[in-house]
């Protein structure tokens, strides 16, 4: 059950992007400020081409937006996409809390009948 406006493919792309430690490192860096691809690549132990592939995956997921000015491509976080992931998680948490509340009530009733 996906909430209103949350397409399964969108949620899949978001969590697939978040599942990679290099992409999370890039997102951590971008949480401080927008950065160029070369600045993001500098601390990573991989080629610039590999970093670009990670950034493309983040862009396809909607977590990052890039813009090119001259020869510099700058990356920006897209907070609204993080909000979609948070909403999906919140819906799952609410569902499980309701189920656990029902289970707790059932067990309380059973305990009361057996006392």
N, C-alpha and C positions, 0 to 999 in steps of 0.2 A: 504494500500500500504506500504509494508515493503521494505526498501532500500536494495540494493545489499548486500548479505552476512548476512542480519539480518533476521533470522528465527523467525516467530511469537512466537514459544515456548521459544526461548532464551530470547526474549524481555519480555515475560510474567514472566519467572523465575526471571529475574533481578528486574523488578518492584515489583513483589511479595515480594522478599527479602528486597527491599528497603522500603516497606510499613510498616514494623514492627519497632517500636521504639527501642526495645532491639537490633535488628540487626543493626540499624543505630548507636546506642551507641557503639557497638562492632566495626563497621567500623570507627567511629570517633577515637576510641582508637588506632586502627591499622594504622590510617593515620599518627600518630606520629612515630610509629616504630612497627616492628613485635613483637608479644607477645605470650606468652604461653597461653594455654586455662585457666589454673588456674589463671594467672594474669588478664586475661580478665574477669573471673568470680568474682574476688574479690569485685569489687565495685557494682556488680549487686545483687539485692535482689531476688535471686532464686538459686535453686540447681545447682550443677555442671552438672548434667545430663541434665537439661533444657538448660543450656548454650551450651552444646555439641550439642543439637538438633538445636539450632539457628546457630551454626557454620556449621553444616552439611548443613543446608538450604543455607547459604552463599556460601559454597563450591560447592553445586549443581548448584547454579546460575552462578558460575564462578567469583564471586566477591572476593573470598578468596581462597587461596591455603594453605594447611597444610602440614607440614612435621614432621615426628617423629624421634627424636634422643634419643635413650634409652627410658626413661619413660616420656619424655617431648614432647608434641605436640605443635609446634609453628605455628602460623597463620601469613600469609602475604597477603597484598592487591594485587589484580590483576588489575592494571590500565587500561589495554586494554579492560577489560569488562566494566569499567566505560565509556570508550570512545565509546563503542557500544551504551550505554544508551544515552550518550550525542548526538551521531549522530542521533538516533531515534528522540529525542526531537527537534534537529535542523531541521530535515526534516519536522516535523509537523509545527514548527514555520515558516519555509519558505513557506509551503503550505498555511497557514493562512494569512501570509503577502501578498502573491500574490492575494488571494481572496479579502482581504480588499482593496488592491490597485485597483483591478478591480471595486469593489463596489464604491470606492471613485471617480474613473473616470466616472462611470455611473451616479452617483449623480451630479457630476460637469456638465456633458452633459445635464442632465434633468434640472438643474438650469439655464443653459445657454439658453435652448429652451424656458423656461417659463418666461424669463426676457423680 
